[in-house]
Amino acid sequence: MPAFDPCRTVRKLAYNNALANHRLHDACGRLMPGEFEAVRSSFFPSIKATLNHSLTVDWFYVDALEGGTLGPSAWDIEEPFDDIATLATEQAKVDRRLVALCEAASPEKLASVTEIHRTERIQRERMEDVLNHLFQHQTHHRGQVHAMLAGTSVRPPQLDEFIVADDSRFRSGDIAALGWSEDDLMR
């Protein structure tokens, strides 16, 4: 058994986040015309609005985690994408940035301060806390989209499994589509 790696959890959370987004966007890509933007009961009024919110929040926090100053301008356009294909492409880009950031994490880096540019102040938080906040936020809104999908022509995808070795047979197609290997996920 290898030594404990305190950074392994954030790496796996980043991969799991990207895998869940990939599965969710794939399902949304199979929606019938009108279902993506249809008004539904949830925190945001549609699948489109919820996924756009998740994306812009990722832009906001991933930029801060990278040391950027994007801040609230991440929300200049509340729903920047009208179609799932473009939205999924942009989400995959920010997911890759988040995976790269977590791949490069060290215990010292995770304990460092992240500056989050707010409208009239700079919020300072430990990097590990910002990451956990972001993963929780994204899980929350993916759950809402998952529930909204139940009222469409598309079956909601499997999102409730975490990346464990025994489940590799269930994700081989997704892993190939994302350009990963099982070794990437298990380190």
CYANA upper distance limits for C-alpha pairs under 8 A (distance plus 0.5 A):
  6 PRO  CA    107 PRO  CA      7.11
  7 CYS  CA     11 ARG  CA      6.99
  7 CYS  CA    102 CYS  CA      8.27
  7 CYS  CA    105 ALA  CA      6.84
  7 CYS  CA    106 SER  CA      6.72
  7 CYS  CA    107 PRO  CA      6.95
  7 CYS  CA    110 LEU  CA      8.45
  8 ARG  CA     12 LYS  CA      6.68
  8 ARG  CA    187 ARG  CA      7.71
  9 THR  CA     13 LEU  CA      6.56
 10 VAL  CA     14 ALA  CA      6.63
 10 VAL  CA    102 CYS  CA      6.56
 10 VAL  CA    131 LEU  CA      8.14
 11 ARG  CA     15 TYR  CA      6.84
 11 ARG  CA     99 VAL  CA      7.17
 11 ARG  CA    102 CYS  CA      5.51
 11 ARG  CA    103 GLU  CA      6.20
 12 LYS  CA     16 ASN  CA      6.43
 12 LYS  CA    163 ILE  CA      7.63
 12 LYS  CA    185 LEU  CA      6.97
 13 LEU  CA     17 ASN  CA      6.44
 13 LEU  CA    135 PHE  CA      7.71
 14 ALA  CA     18 ALA  CA      6.83
 14 ALA  CA     95 ASP  CA      8.06
 14 ALA  CA     98 LEU  CA      6.81
 14 ALA  CA     99 VAL  CA      5.63
 14 ALA  CA    102 CYS  CA      7.19
 14 ALA  CA    135 PHE  CA      8.32
 15 TYR  CA     19 LEU  CA      6.59
 15 TYR  CA     99 VAL  CA      6.68
 15 TYR  CA    185 LEU  CA      7.57
 16 ASN  CA     20 ALA  CA      6.51
 16 ASN  CA    162 PHE  CA      7.18
 16 ASN  CA    163 ILE  CA      6.98
 17 ASN  CA     21 ASN  CA      6.69
 17 ASN  CA     95 ASP  CA      8.02
 17 ASN  CA    135 PHE  CA      7.57
 17 ASN  CA    138 GLN  CA      8.15
 17 ASN  CA    139 THR  CA      8.28
 18 ALA  CA     22 HIS  CA      6.54
 18 ALA  CA     92 ALA  CA      7.61
 18 ALA  CA     95 ASP  CA      5.94
 18 ALA  CA     96 ARG  CA      8.10
 18 ALA  CA     99 VAL  CA      8.43
 19 LEU  CA     23 ARG  CA      6.76
 19 LEU  CA    174 ASP  CA      7.72
 19 LEU  CA    175 ILE  CA      8.31
 19 LEU  CA    178 LEU  CA      8.44
 20 ALA  CA     24 LEU  CA      6.57
 20 ALA  CA    159 LEU  CA      6.23
 21 ASN  CA     25 HIS  CA      6.44
 21 ASN  CA     91 GLN  CA      8.25
 21 ASN  CA     92 ALA  CA      8.38
 21 ASN  CA    142 ARG  CA      8.20
 22 HIS  CA     26 ASP  CA      6.54
 22 HIS  CA     88 ALA  CA      8.14
 22 HIS  CA     92 ALA  CA      7.97
 22 HIS  CA    174 ASP  CA      8.12
 23 ARG  CA     27 ALA  CA      6.81
 23 ARG  CA    157 PRO  CA      6.77
 23 ARG  CA    158 GLN  CA      8.07
 23 ARG  CA    159 LEU  CA      8.09
 23 ARG  CA    174 ASP  CA      8.05
 24 LEU  CA     28 CYS  CA      6.72
 24 LEU  CA    142 ARG  CA      8.10
 24 LEU  CA    146 HIS  CA      8.01
 24 LEU  CA    156 PRO  CA      8.10
 24 LEU  CA    157 PRO  CA      6.82
 24 LEU  CA    159 LEU  CA      8.45
 25 HIS  CA     29 GLY  CA      6.50
 25 HIS  CA     84 ILE  CA      7.49
 25 HIS  CA     88 ALA  CA      6.42
 26 ASP  CA     30 ARG  CA      7.41
 27 ALA  CA     31 LEU  CA      7.63
 27 ALA  CA    154 VAL  CA      7.10
 27 ALA  CA    155 ARG  CA      7.96
 27 ALA  CA    156 PRO  CA      7.31
 27 ALA  CA    157 PRO  CA      7.07
 28 CYS  CA     36 PHE  CA      7.55
 28 CYS  CA     84 ILE  CA      7.28
 28 CYS  CA    149 LEU  CA      8.37
 28 CYS  CA    154 VAL  CA      8.08
 29 GLY  CA     84 ILE  CA      6.51
 29 GLY  CA     85 ALA  CA      7.28
 30 ARG  CA    154 VAL  CA      7.20
 31 LEU  CA     35 GLU  CA      6.46
 31 LEU  CA     36 PHE  CA      7.02
 31 LEU  CA    152 THR  CA      7.79
 31 LEU  CA    153 SER  CA      6.99
 31 LEU  CA    154 VAL  CA      6.57
 32 MET  CA     36 PHE  CA      8.24
 32 MET  CA    153 SER  CA      7.38
 34 GLY  CA     38 ALA  CA      6.34
 35 GLU  CA    152 THR  CA      7.19
 36 PHE  CA     46 SER  CA      7.50
 36 PHE  CA     47 ILE  CA      6.04
 36 PHE  CA     48 LYS  CA      6.01
 36 PHE  CA     83 ASP  CA      8.50
 36 PHE  CA     84 ILE  CA      8.22
 37 GLU  CA     46 SER  CA      6.04
 37 GLU  CA     47 ILE  CA      6.72
 37 GLU  CA     48 LYS  CA      5.74
 37 GLU  CA     49 ALA  CA      8.02
 38 ALA  CA     46 SER  CA      6.28
 38 ALA  CA     47 ILE  CA      8.03
 39 VAL  CA     45 PRO  CA      5.80
 39 VAL  CA     46 SER  CA      5.54
 40 ARG  CA     45 PRO  CA      5.83
 40 ARG  CA     46 SER  CA      5.81
 40 ARG  CA     47 ILE  CA      8.33
 40 ARG  CA    148 MET  CA      7.42
 41 SER  CA     45 PRO  CA      6.69
 41 SER  CA     46 SER  CA      8.14
 41 SER  CA    148 MET  CA      8.11
 42 SER  CA     46 SER  CA      7.91
 42 SER  CA    144 GLN  CA      7.11
 42 SER  CA    148 MET  CA      8.12
 43 PHE  CA     50 THR  CA      8.45
 43 PHE  CA    144 GLN  CA      8.26
 44 PHE  CA     49 ALA  CA      6.46
 44 PHE  CA     50 THR  CA      5.97
 45 PRO  CA     49 ALA  CA      6.98
 45 PRO  CA     50 THR  CA      7.98
 46 SER  CA     50 THR  CA      6.70
 46 SER  CA    148 MET  CA      8.39
 47 ILE  CA     51 LEU  CA      6.61
 47 ILE  CA    145 VAL  CA      6.22
 47 ILE  CA    148 MET  CA      7.34
 47 ILE  CA    149 LEU  CA      8.40
 48 LYS  CA     52 ASN  CA      6.62
 48 LYS  CA     79 GLU  CA      8.42
 48 LYS  CA     82 ASP  CA      7.69
 48 LYS  CA     83 ASP  CA      8.29
 48 LYS  CA     84 ILE  CA      8.08
 49 ALA  CA     53 HIS  CA      6.61
 49 ALA  CA     79 GLU  CA      6.79
 50 THR  CA     54 SER  CA      6.78
 50 THR  CA    141 HIS  CA      7.25
 50 THR  CA    144 GLN  CA      8.43
 50 THR  CA    145 VAL  CA      7.45
 51 LEU  CA     55 LEU  CA      6.73
 51 LEU  CA     87 LEU  CA      8.36
 51 LEU  CA    141 HIS  CA      8.28
 51 LEU  CA    142 ARG  CA      8.40
 51 LEU  CA    145 VAL  CA      8.15
 52 ASN  CA     56 THR  CA      6.74
 52 ASN  CA     78 GLU  CA      7.90
 52 ASN  CA     79 GLU  CA      5.79
 52 ASN  CA     80 PRO  CA      7.22
 52 ASN  CA     81 PHE  CA      7.29
 52 ASN  CA     87 LEU  CA      7.71
 53 HIS  CA     57 VAL  CA      6.61
 53 HIS  CA     78 GLU  CA      7.68
 53 HIS  CA     79 GLU  CA      7.53
 54 SER  CA     58 ASP  CA      6.69
 54 SER  CA    138 GLN  CA      6.79
 54 SER  CA    141 HIS  CA      7.44
 55 LEU  CA     59 TRP  CA      6.80
 55 LEU  CA     87 LEU  CA      8.39
 55 LEU  CA     90 GLU  CA      8.26
 55 LEU  CA     91 GLN  CA      6.36
 55 LEU  CA     94 VAL  CA      8.50
 56 THR  CA     60 PHE  CA      6.73
 56 THR  CA     74 ALA  CA      6.20
 56 THR  CA     75 TRP  CA      6.67
 56 THR  CA     78 GLU  CA      8.38
 57 VAL  CA     61 TYR  CA      6.72
 57 VAL  CA     74 ALA  CA      7.82
 57 VAL  CA     75 TRP  CA      8.45
 58 ASP  CA     62 VAL  CA      6.14
 58 ASP  CA     63 ASP  CA      8.49
 58 ASP  CA     94 VAL  CA      7.38
 58 ASP  CA    134 LEU  CA      7.99
 59 TRP  CA     63 ASP  CA      6.37
 59 TRP  CA     74 ALA  CA      6.68
 59 TRP  CA     94 VAL  CA      7.29
 60 PHE  CA     64 ALA  CA      6.97
 60 PHE  CA     70 LEU  CA      7.01
 60 PHE  CA     71 GLY  CA      6.35
 60 PHE  CA     72 PRO  CA      7.53
 60 PHE  CA     74 ALA  CA      5.99
 61 TYR  CA     65 LEU  CA      6.58
 61 TYR  CA    116 ILE  CA      7.89
 61 TYR  CA    130 VAL  CA      8.18
 61 TYR  CA    134 LEU  CA      7.68
 62 VAL  CA     66 GLU  CA      6.62
 62 VAL  CA     94 VAL  CA      7.93
 62 VAL  CA     97 ARG  CA      7.92
 62 VAL  CA     98 LEU  CA      6.86
 63 ASP  CA     67 GLY  CA      6.88
 63 ASP  CA     68 GLY  CA      5.43
 63 ASP  CA     69 THR  CA      7.44
 63 ASP  CA     70 LEU  CA      6.91
 64 ALA  CA     68 GLY  CA      5.45
 64 ALA  CA     69 THR  CA      6.85
 64 ALA  CA     70 LEU  CA      7.81
 64 ALA  CA     71 GLY  CA      7.96
 64 ALA  CA    114 THR  CA      7.10
 64 ALA  CA    115 GLU  CA      6.68
 64 ALA  CA    116 ILE  CA      5.82
 64 ALA  CA    117 HIS  CA      7.79
 65 LEU  CA    101 LEU  CA      8.48
 65 LEU  CA    114 THR  CA      6.43
 65 LEU  CA    115 GLU  CA      8.13
 65 LEU  CA    116 ILE  CA      8.45
 65 LEU  CA    127 MET  CA      7.41
 65 LEU  CA    130 VAL  CA      8.33
 66 GLU  CA    101 LEU  CA      7.86
 67 GLY  CA    114 THR  CA      7.64
 67 GLY  CA    115 GLU  CA      7.61
 69 THR  CA    116 ILE  CA      8.03
 69 THR  CA    117 HIS  CA      6.48
 70 LEU  CA     74 ALA  CA      6.84
 70 LEU  CA    117 HIS  CA      7.68
 71 GLY  CA    116 ILE  CA      7.30
 71 GLY  CA    117 HIS  CA      5.09
 71 GLY  CA    118 ARG  CA      6.18
 71 GLY  CA    119 THR  CA      7.81
 72 PRO  CA     76 ASP  CA      7.80
 72 PRO  CA    117 HIS  CA      7.75
 72 PRO  CA    118 ARG  CA      6.62
 72 PRO  CA    119 THR  CA      6.75
 81 PHE  CA     86 THR  CA      7.10
 81 PHE  CA     87 LEU  CA      6.11
 82 ASP  CA     86 THR  CA      8.46
 82 ASP  CA     87 LEU  CA      8.16
 83 ASP  CA     87 LEU  CA      6.81
 84 ILE  CA     88 ALA  CA      6.25
 85 ALA  CA     89 THR  CA      6.78
 86 THR  CA     90 GLU  CA      6.79
 87 LEU  CA     91 GLN  CA      6.57
 88 ALA  CA     92 ALA  CA      6.53
 89 THR  CA     93 LYS  CA      6.93
 90 GLU  CA     94 VAL  CA      7.07
 91 GLN  CA     95 ASP  CA      6.52
 92 ALA  CA     96 ARG  CA      6.66
 93 LYS  CA     97 ARG  CA      7.00
 94 VAL  CA     98 LEU  CA      6.73
 95 ASP  CA     99 VAL  CA      6.69
 96 ARG  CA    100 ALA  CA      6.60
 97 ARG  CA    101 LEU  CA      6.60
 98 LEU  CA    102 CYS  CA      6.68
 99 VAL  CA    103 GLU  CA      6.44
100 ALA  CA    104 ALA  CA      6.74
101 LEU  CA    105 ALA  CA      6.90
105 ALA  CA    109 LYS  CA      6.34
105 ALA  CA    110 LEU  CA      6.87
106 SER  CA    110 LEU  CA      6.63
107 PRO  CA    111 ALA  CA      6.82
108 GLU  CA    112 SER  CA      6.76
109 LYS  CA    127 MET  CA      7.70
110 LEU  CA    126 ARG  CA      7.38
110 LEU  CA    127 MET  CA      5.49
110 LEU  CA    128 GLU  CA      5.41
111 ALA  CA    126 ARG  CA      6.07
111 ALA  CA    127 MET  CA      6.53
111 ALA  CA    128 GLU  CA      6.91
112 SER  CA    126 ARG  CA      6.03
112 SER  CA    127 MET  CA      6.30
113 VAL  CA    124 ARG  CA      6.58
113 VAL  CA    125 GLU  CA      5.85
113 VAL  CA    126 ARG  CA      5.05
113 VAL  CA    127 MET  CA      6.25
114 THR  CA    124 ARG  CA      6.16
114 THR  CA    125 GLU  CA      5.89
114 THR  CA    126 ARG  CA      6.39
114 THR  CA    127 MET  CA      5.86
114 THR  CA    130 VAL  CA      8.14
115 GLU  CA    122 ILE  CA      6.62
115 GLU  CA    123 GLN  CA      6.24
115 GLU  CA    124 ARG  CA      5.29
115 GLU  CA    125 GLU  CA      7.29
116 ILE  CA    122 ILE  CA      6.01
116 ILE  CA    123 GLN  CA      5.45
116 ILE  CA    124 ARG  CA      6.77
116 ILE  CA    125 GLU  CA      8.37
117 HIS  CA    121 ARG  CA      6.96
117 HIS  CA    122 ILE  CA      5.20
117 HIS  CA    123 GLN  CA      6.92
118 ARG  CA    122 ILE  CA      6.10
118 ARG  CA    123 GLN  CA      7.27
125 GLU  CA    129 ASP  CA      7.17
125 GLU  CA    130 VAL  CA      7.07
126 ARG  CA    130 VAL  CA      6.95
127 MET  CA    131 LEU  CA      6.68
128 GLU  CA    132 ASN  CA      6.67
129 ASP  CA    133 HIS  CA      6.55
130 VAL  CA    134 LEU  CA      6.61
131 LEU  CA    135 PHE  CA      6.64
132 ASN  CA    136 GLN  CA      6.60
133 HIS  CA    137 HIS  CA      6.61
134 LEU  CA    138 GLN  CA      6.67
135 PHE  CA    139 THR  CA      6.62
136 GLN  CA    140 HIS  CA      6.62
137 HIS  CA    141 HIS  CA      6.95
138 GLN  CA    142 ARG  CA      6.51
139 THR  CA    143 GLY  CA      6.64
140 HIS  CA    144 GLN  CA      7.14
141 HIS  CA    145 VAL  CA      6.87
142 ARG  CA    146 HIS  CA      6.50
143 GLY  CA    147 ALA  CA      6.71
144 GLN  CA    148 MET  CA      6.72
145 VAL  CA    149 LEU  CA      6.56
146 HIS  CA    150 ALA  CA      7.23
146 HIS  CA    156 PRO  CA      6.07
146 HIS  CA    157 PRO  CA      7.96
147 ALA  CA    151 GLY  CA      8.01
147 ALA  CA    156 PRO  CA      8.07
148 MET  CA    152 THR  CA      7.79
149 LEU  CA    153 SER  CA      8.27
149 LEU  CA    154 VAL  CA      6.88
149 LEU  CA    155 ARG  CA      7.16
149 LEU  CA    156 PRO  CA      6.04
150 ALA  CA    154 VAL  CA      7.71
150 ALA  CA    155 ARG  CA      6.75
150 ALA  CA    156 PRO  CA      6.51
163 ILE  CA    167 ASP  CA      7.60
163 ILE  CA    168 SER  CA      8.39
163 ILE  CA    185 LEU  CA      7.74
164 VAL  CA    168 SER  CA      7.73
164 VAL  CA    186 MET  CA      8.34
165 ALA  CA    186 MET  CA      7.69
167 ASP  CA    171 ARG  CA      7.59
168 SER  CA    172 SER  CA      6.77
168 SER  CA    182 GLU  CA      7.81
171 ARG  CA    175 ILE  CA      6.48
172 SER  CA    176 ALA  CA      6.62
173 GLY  CA    177 ALA  CA      6.68
174 ASP  CA    178 LEU  CA      6.68
175 ILE  CA    179 GLY  CA      6.69
175 ILE  CA    180 TRP  CA      5.77
175 ILE  CA    181 SER  CA      6.90
175 ILE  CA    182 GLU  CA      8.11
176 ALA  CA    180 TRP  CA      6.53
176 ALA  CA    181 SER  CA      7.73
180 TRP  CA    184 ASP  CA      6.85
180 TRP  CA    185 LEU  CA      8.40
181 SER  CA    185 LEU  CA      7.37
182 GLU  CA    186 MET  CA      6.68
183 ASP  CA    187 ARG  CA      6.67
